[in-house]
Amino acid sequence: MLKRLAQLELVVAALLLAAIVLLVFAASILRFFDYPLVWSVDLAQLLFIWLCFLGATRALRQKGHIGIDLLVRFLPRPWRLACELAVSGVVLVFLGALMQQGIKLTLLNSARQFGDSGLSYGWVTAAVPAGSVMLMLALLSNMAVAWRDRADGQTLVYTRTSTETAPASEL
């Protein structure tokens, strides 16, 4: 199930990136010929915020975020796992608060028009609660796997171990 979700995330992210590139390219070409697409920048920005949250979720799921582990690197594995689980709890609380405030912001901005596109600004701000939920689910999944495999002494929440390899898309 998670593998299919990760594949879907990758496909959607690739489509969003392609759409952004095409929009910006078309807008710049048409602007050169004095036919500007006034709505293209707004739509590219809207797609970009969704792409950022999809990318962050994918990186979290694959333990690909940059981390500074100078202090925890020297801890024994059980303590390191405990530290990562504690940090994950703090991150979950933060994402919950971000989701709650994002919902308020989305409702507040639903009537506001986004630039010249005619779209509701709510579509932009909806990326915050939706992205927060996606990140929470990915983090909970990583935590569950780390807890389930804690006996092996290798699996962690954020850190790739020597037994975990980078996905082919990162090579």
Secondary structure by P-SEA (a helix, b strand, c coil): caaaaaaaaaaaaaaaaaaaaaaaaaaaaaaaacccccaaaaaaaaaaaaaaaaaaaaaaaaccccccccccccccaaaaaaaaaaaaaaaaaaaaaaaaaaaaaaaaaccccccccccccccccaaaaaaaaaaaaaaaaaaaaaaaacccccccccccccccccccccc
